[in-house]
Amino acid sequence: MSRQRIADRAPCCATVGSASFDMPDAVELATGFGALADPVRLNLLSMITASGATGTCVCDLIGPSGRSQPTVSHHLKILREAGLVTTEKRGRWAWYSVVPARLAALKRALG
């Protein structure tokens, strides 16, 4: 299953250890947890989450992350492909918002 297809799926998964947990659940959860396994991405997700419903401009993530614009964009792409954030073009900048249902699904999966 492609990363883009995983990001498009509705957040759902059986909890780890339940009888209904299967390989598609494992693949979807591993994609989300894999995206969060990097400290830079975890930090970016935290900053985006703290911004609330209005989201955060990518330009406001570069300085605080201590990374270059191409590096930040690369990490944001991974978070987006994992379905953890969404993006919206506003003028010439991209604004990122967290996908609360996706985060909730990851939390819920660990029971």
N, C-alpha and C positions, 0 to 999 in steps of 0.2 A: 504494500500500500504506500502510495507516495506521501511525502510530508504535506503537500498542499491538500490532499484529500483528507488527511487526519485533521488538519486545521479546520476544514469545512464541516466535519462531523459534529453533531450535537454532543455536548459533554455528557458522557454517560460511562459508566463502568461499574462492574461489580466490585465489591471490596476484595482486597487481597486476602486470600484464605477462604473465601466463600466457595460453595460448590458450583456456582455459576460463573466464576472467574475463568475466562478462556483466553486463547491466544490473541484474538483481536483486542480484548481488554488490555492484555499485557503490552501489545505493540503501542496502543494509544497512550497508556500511562508512561511507558518508557520514553516516548517522544517528549512528553511534558516534563518528566523528571530529568531527562537528559539535557533539555534546554536550561533547566535550573541548576545543573551540576557545575556550571561555570560561575566563578565569583563575580565577574564583570556583568554577566547577564542577570544574576540574582540582584546585584546592586541596581542595575538599570530598571528591573521590574519593581523594585522597592521604591525608586524615585517616581516611576510612573504611577504606581498605586497611591503614593502619598499626594499626588496631584489631584486626585478625586475624579469626578465625572467630566470635568473640562478637558482632561488629558494634559499632555506635556509636549511642547515643541521639541523636535530633535535638537534644535539649536541650544535648548536649555539643558540638555543632557551631556553635552560635550565637555564643558568645563568641570562640572562636579565629578564626572567619571574619570577624569584624568587621561582620557583616551582621545585619539584623533577622530575626526568626523567619519572617515572611511571605516575605522574600527568599530565605532558606535553603530553605524549603519549596518555593518555585518552582524553584530550581535542582536540588533533589533530585528533583522530579517529572520534569524533563527527563532526568536521569541514569537514572531508573527506566524511563521510556518508551524510552530507547535501549538498555535491557537491561543496563546497566552495574552497577546495584545492585538489590537486592531489599529489600523492607520487611516488617517483622513488627510487629504491634501487641503491646505488652507493657504492660498496664495502660492508662494514658491516653497513653502516649508511643509513637512509632514508632521502631523500631530499624532501622538500615540496614547491609547487608552487601554487599561487592563480589561480583560474579559473575566468578570467575577465568577460566572458559572464554570469556566474552565478551571480556575483556581480552586473553587469549591469541590469540583469533581476530583481533583488531585488530593485534596485534604481528606475527602470522604473515602477515597480508595484505600487509604492506610488504616481506616477504621479508627 
